[in-house]
Amino acid sequence: MTKDSVVTFTNVIKRYPKVEKPVLDGVSLSVPRGKVTVVLGPSGSGKSTLLRTVAGLEDIQGGTISLDGNVIASEKMTGARRSQEIRTRIGMVFQSYDLFPHKTVLGNVMMSPILVQKRKKEEVREEALQLLDRVGLQDRANAKPHELSGGQRQRVAIARSLIMHPDVMLFDEVTAALDPEMVHEVLNVIVELADLGMTMMIVTHEMEFARAVADHIVLLEDGGIVEESYDSEAFFTHPETERAQQFLRTFEFERSRSQKK
Ligand SMILES: Nc1ncnc2c1ncn2[C@@H]1O[C@H](COP(=O)(O)OP(=O)(O)OP(=O)(O)O)[C@@H](O)[C@H]1O
């Protein structure tokens, strides 16, 4: 592990029950502090699983995952046994926003710091309003989730994670379910977080966004890393491995096909 690695995977093996081949097959990876790590790869290569193992949503069957040098997952130390404290140090936003429908936007953002961290309500309210401002939603503080667009809901989900002051934010295809016009408002929030120095792991199919925001690119295939680059421009213009070239060609093909539709 390097000193500046927030999350470190060492020979991580993940198997799903009744699936013969491991979905993560000995992954070793360092996620650098204050940087954006973008995980790319074909469908089924294990990207979501990789994020879910960090978040404690999946147990691993070999190797270790460390957060700031402390092991948070191993074969013996399963997600279910992780402490609440460790969970709050990892923020995760998914494709589907799971906001509480009966609470307001502000109520959703304020809930975890009060319940889990036992912070004072007034202080939490102030910070929640600041965060809603940061994601462009202060004027929607009293709205209910069903009154918001998908892009707005996703931004509430981001604010709700940020208020826990996580060491790392994980984003799994957060724009995949959004109408195209809402994609940018969500990606812009993530770009601003990158500028503020938030450590992030991002899975996305938005290649222009990946190219712009990534400090570190990881290409997964069949549960293994086939290329890793700390130079996003170089990765997209001169991918080193044949597999990376193949991935980008396939991606371009899929994109031009979907644009013609
Ligand atoms: N709960 C599960 N049980 C069994 N197999 C699973 C489970 N979840 C995922 N898999 C399998 O693990 C592999 C990796 O899935 P994963 O969702 O991590 O891939 P991905 O790279 O994120 O794919 P996509 O880009 O399509 O979302 C796939 O073959 C998938 O079918």
Ligand as a Chemical Component Dictionary entry (heavy atoms), coordinates in Angstrom:
data_LIG
# 
_chem_comp.id                   LIG 
_chem_comp.type                 NON-POLYMER 
_chem_comp.pdbx_formal_charge   0 
_chem_comp.three_letter_code    LIG 
# 
loop_
_chem_comp_atom.comp_id 
_chem_comp_atom.atom_id 
_chem_comp_atom.alt_atom_id 
_chem_comp_atom.type_symbol 
_chem_comp_atom.charge 
_chem_comp_atom.model_Cartn_x 
_chem_comp_atom.model_Cartn_y 
_chem_comp_atom.model_Cartn_z 
_chem_comp_atom.pdbx_ordinal 
LIG N1  N1  N 0 -25.806 -11.521 -6.883  1  
LIG C1  C1  C 0 -25.200 -12.148 -7.899  2  
LIG N2  N2  N 0 -25.212 -13.498 -7.993  3  
LIG C2  C2  C 0 -24.580 -14.131 -8.999  4  
LIG N3  N3  N 0 -23.902 -13.516 -9.976  5  
LIG C3  C3  C 0 -23.856 -12.167 -9.950  6  
LIG C4  C4  C 0 -24.503 -11.415 -8.911  7  
LIG N4  N4  N 0 -24.277 -10.097 -9.144  8  
LIG C5  C5  C 0 -23.535 -10.029 -10.276 9  
LIG N5  N5  N 0 -23.277 -11.265 -10.747 10 
LIG C6  C6  C 0 -22.468 -11.589 -11.947 11 
LIG O1  O1  O 0 -21.165 -11.105 -11.726 12 
LIG C7  C7  C 0 -20.611 -10.585 -12.935 13 
LIG C8  C8  C 0 -20.157 -9.159  -12.695 14 
LIG O2  O2  O 0 -21.291 -8.335  -12.423 15 
LIG P1  P1  P 0 -21.160 -6.773  -12.197 16 
LIG O3  O3  O 0 -22.540 -6.239  -12.033 17 
LIG O4  O4  O 0 -20.173 -6.528  -11.141 18 
LIG O5  O5  O 0 -20.550 -6.302  -13.583 19 
LIG P2  P2  P 0 -20.457 -4.855  -14.227 20 
LIG O6  O6  O 0 -19.122 -4.780  -14.852 21 
LIG O7  O7  O 0 -20.809 -3.833  -13.218 22 
LIG O8  O8  O 0 -21.571 -4.936  -15.342 23 
LIG P3  P3  P 0 -22.538 -3.800  -15.960 24 
LIG O9  O9  O 0 -21.650 -2.818  -16.687 25 
LIG O10 O10 O 0 -23.412 -4.567  -16.910 26 
LIG O11 O11 O 0 -23.281 -3.189  -14.820 27 
LIG C9  C9  C 0 -21.687 -10.731 -13.993 28 
LIG O12 O12 O 0 -21.425 -11.899 -14.712 29 
LIG C10 C10 C 0 -22.943 -10.861 -13.182 30 
LIG O13 O13 O 0 -23.899 -11.625 -13.879 31 
# 
loop_
_chem_comp_bond.comp_id 
_chem_comp_bond.atom_id_1 
_chem_comp_bond.atom_id_2 
_chem_comp_bond.value_order 
_chem_comp_bond.pdbx_ordinal 
LIG N1  C1  SING 1  
LIG C1  N2  SING 2  
LIG C1  C4  DOUB 3  
LIG N2  C2  DOUB 4  
LIG C2  N3  SING 5  
LIG N3  C3  DOUB 6  
LIG C3  C4  SING 7  
LIG C3  N5  SING 8  
LIG C4  N4  SING 9  
LIG N4  C5  DOUB 10 
LIG C5  N5  SING 11 
LIG N5  C6  SING 12 
LIG C6  O1  SING 13 
LIG C6  C10 SING 14 
LIG O1  C7  SING 15 
LIG C7  C8  SING 16 
LIG C7  C9  SING 17 
LIG C8  O2  SING 18 
LIG O2  P1  SING 19 
LIG P1  O3  DOUB 20 
LIG P1  O4  SING 21 
LIG P1  O5  SING 22 
LIG O5  P2  SING 23 
LIG P2  O6  DOUB 24 
LIG P2  O7  SING 25 
LIG P2  O8  SING 26 
LIG O8  P3  SING 27 
LIG P3  O9  DOUB 28 
LIG P3  O10 SING 29 
LIG P3  O11 SING 30 
LIG C9  O12 SING 31 
LIG C9  C10 SING 32 
LIG C10 O13 SING 33 
# 
